[in-house]
Amino acid sequence: MLAPQLSRFLASRRIHYGWLMVAVAFVVSVTTAGAQGLAGALVQPLEREFGWSVDQIGGALAIRILLFGLMAPFSAAMIERYGLKRIVVTALSIIATALILALFMNRLWQLFVIWGVMVGTATGLTAVVFSAIVATRWFTERRGLVVGILTASNATGQLAFLPLAAWLEAHYGWRAALAPTLIGLGVAAVGVVLFMVERPYDLGLVPYGESGRPIPPAPAKPVFGATLSALNKASGSLTFRVLAGTFFVCGLSTNGLVQTHFISLCADFGVTSVTAASMLAIIGLCDFIGTIGSGWLSDRYDNRALLFV
């Protein structure tokens, strides 16, 4: 692991290692978001090649979204229990394995297992919780900006991979469209192995914006017990219920409907898949700017007022 030497090198230039952690986490989130959104470019080619109906394909992708959401609370406890690097590398490996297996699938149940269960579960392990953990562990100041940057990575994955995947599908078939995401997953895994560190304490540091001596972490709790206890405690809060409800609507509309079915919908109106994917990329670009901007603002203004606006 190069982290100790690199940490000293960065410290000599007054750069906190947390910013490198943000860079690594950003690459991870971009590639996993690209893997999750990739299915939107594959609905039509899968329908043509295998004769599966849109509702059958949509059923598998719905399982992907469901598991993506359900895994998030457990992923936080698993990261606390087994370590950030181990969970992230496992998730990247599962996604890469799923995409490789997808090259050979020819049965509908295989689509459900590969894209529904495997991709849904693995991307859930590196969802928003992963970004929040990195931001919380490594930053006290600028935390809102860091959360904004890492949350924007979802839009960047859509921006970077979807138009390219649509172009590759149109010219070389849907299997070729998986190649950029597989390469990205490999690059992300290498970055995690070489540079990701669990906590600032492991490098003798304190979070960005703090001073004093590094504090060792508290012992990790059992995964299921910690998750259910946290959910039980949070569910009694009206604020939590309101936020959970609004984010549910947001996820249902963006990830569940638009990201999955927008390209197919455009095809019904004679718009090519590349053009439709480029439209989504424009949404992703604006989302990228807005999300980072909201993170920057959240460090300076009342978050309730920002969310209302």
N, C-alpha and C positions, 0 to 999 in steps of 0.2 A: 504494500500500500504506500502510495506516494504522499499521502496527506500530511504527515508530520513535517517532512522536508518542505513541501509546498506551503504549509501554514507559516513556517518561519520565513520563507521567501516573501510571502505576501505581507506578513507583519512588518518586515523591514521596509516595506513601501507603504505602510499605514493602510493596508487593505485587510479588512476582517475576512476570515475564512468563510463566514456565513454567506458572503456574496457568491463564492464558488459553489456552495451548496445550493443556492438559488438557481445558478446556471445548470447544474446537474439535474435538479428537480424539474426545471423547465423542459429540458430535453426529454426526460422520462414522460412527463405529462403530455408533451406534444405528440410523441410516438404512440402512446396508449390511446389518446384521443383520436389520432388518425386511424388506428386500428378499429376503434369503436364506430367511427363515422363512415368507414370504408364501405360498409354494407349498403349504404344508400346508393352507391354507384353500381351495385351488383344485382339489384332486384330484377331489372329487365333481362340482363344476360342469363341469369339463373332460370328465369321463366322461359326464355327461348330454348335453352339447351336441355333442360330436364322436364319441361312441361309442368312445373309446379305453379300453382296459382299465386296471385299476389297475397291473398289472405293466408295461405300456407307459409309462404316466406315471411310474411309479416308476423305470424305466430312465433316463429323462431326468434325473430329480432325483438319481439315483445318480451320474451323470456330473458334475452340479453339485457334489456333495460331494467327489468324487474330485479334480476340478480345484481346488476350494477348498483342499484339503490340499496338493496337489502344487505349487501356486503359491507357498506360503508361503516356502520357502527362497529361491526366486528373487526374490520381492518384496523381501526384505531387501537383496539385492545390487543390485536395480534402483533402490531408494530411495537407496542409497549412491552409485550411479553417476549417476542422472538427477535426483535431488532429491525431497524429500518432497512438496512442493506439486504438482509436475508429475505424479507417479505417482498421488497421491490424486485430483486433478481428472480425470485420465484414467480412473481406475476408476469414479468417480461418473458420468462421461459415458457410459461403456459400459453401466453398469447402467440408467441412465435411458433410453438408446436401446433396450436390450433390452425394457424394460417397455412402451415406446411401440410397438415392433414386435409385442409380444405381443397388443396390441389387435386386430391384423389377421390373426393366424395362423389357419390352418384345416387344416394338414397336420401329421402327427406329426413329420416330420423337422424342421419349423420349431420345435416344442417342444424338440427335442434341441439345436438350434443356439442358440435364444434363451435358454432356461432352463438348459440343460445347460452349453453352452460359454461363452456370453457372461456370464451371471450368475455361474457358477462361477469363471471366470477372474478377473473383476473383483472379486468379493468376496474372493477369495484374496489380491489385492493389498493389501487393507485388513484383513487378518485380525489375529490376535494379534500378529504380527510388528510391525505398524504401531504398536500400543499400546506394545510393548516398546521400540521405537526412540524414541518420544516420551519415555517414562519414563527411558530410559538417557541420552539426550542432555541432557535438561533438569533432571534431579534426581539428586543424590547422597544427600541426606537425603530421607526420606519416599518413597523409590522404591517400596517395597512397597505403600504406600497408593495411590500413583498407578497402579501396575499393577492393583491390585484395582478401583479406580474404572473404569478403561478396560476391563478384562475384564468387569466387571458390565454394561457397555453392551450386550453381546450379549443378556443377559436383559432389559434395558430395551427393546431393540428388539422383542423378543417380547411384552413387557408392553404396549407402547404401540400397536403396529400390528396384532397378530393379532386381538384381539377386535373392533377397529374394522373390519378387513378382512372378518371373518366376518359382521358386522352389515350392512355395505354389500353383500356378496355375496347375503345372504338377502333384502334389500329391493330392490336395484337391479341385481343381476347381478355376475358376477365381474370384468368390466372396470372397473366403478366402484370395486371394491376396490383397484385399483392406484393410485388418485388420491392418497391420503395419503402413500404411499411416494414417489411422484414429486415431490410438494411438498417432502417432507423432504429428498430428494436435492438439490433446487434450493437450499434453505436452507443445507444443508451445504456445497455448492459455493461459494456466496457467502462463507460464513464462512472457508473455506480460502483463497480468493483475497485477502480483505481482511486476515486476521489471522495466517495460518500463516507461520511463519518456520522456516528449515531448522535452525539451531543457535543457541544463545545467543551464540556468537561474532559472528554477523551483526548483533546489536544491541549489541555491546560488553559482553556479560554473561558470567558464568560460571554453571554449573549451580547450582540451588538447593542450598544447604548447603556450597558451596565458597567459597574466597576466593582472591585473587590476580588475575593478569592473564588475560584470555581467551586461549585457545590455539587457533590455526587448525586445521582438520581435516586429517587425512592424505589424500593423493590417493586417489581411488576406484579400485578394481581392476575388470577386466573382469567382466561379470555372471556368465557361465557358469563361468569359471575360479574366481572367488571362491566361488560357491555349491558347486561340486563339491569344492573344496579344504576348505571348512568341513565339509561332510557327511562327507567321508572322514576328517577329523581327529576329528570328534565320534563317528563310528560305532565307533571303537576304545575308547570309554569305556563301561564297564558302566553307569554312572549314566545316560548318555544313552539307552542301549538300554532300561533299565528305565522311564525316564520316557516315552520314545517309545511303548513298548508300552502303558503304562497310559493315556496320553492317546489312543491309538488306540481303545482300548475305550470310553473316555468319549465320544469324538466319534462312534463308530459307534452307540452306544446313544442319545445325546441328539439330535444333529443328524440322524444317518442314519435312525433308526427313530422315536423319539418325536415330534420336531418335524415330521417329514414325514407320518407315518401316524396320529398320535393322533386327529385330528379325524375321519378316515374310519372308524377303529375304533369311535369313540364312536357314529357314525351307525348302525353295525350293531346297536347296542344301544338305538336309539331316542333318543339324546341329540342335541339340535340342535347345529349347527356353532357358534353363538354361545356356548352353554353350554360346549362342549368347548374352544373358544378361551379362554374365561374360566378354565377349569381350568388350561390352559397358562400363562395370565397369572399365576395364583397361584404356580405353580412358578417363573416368572420373578421374581416379587416376592421370594420366599424366596431365590432364587439371588442376586439383587441385594444383599440384606442380607448373606448369607453370604460372597459374594465380596469385598465391600468390607471386611467384618470380617476375613477371612483376610489381606487385604493389610495391614491395620493391625497384625495380630498378627505378620506376617512381618518387620516392622521391629523387632520386640522379642524374638522367640524363634527357635529353631532351625527352619528351614524343613523339615528332614527329619522332625522330630517332629510338626510341624503337618500335613504331608502324610500321615503314618502315621495320625494321629487322624482 
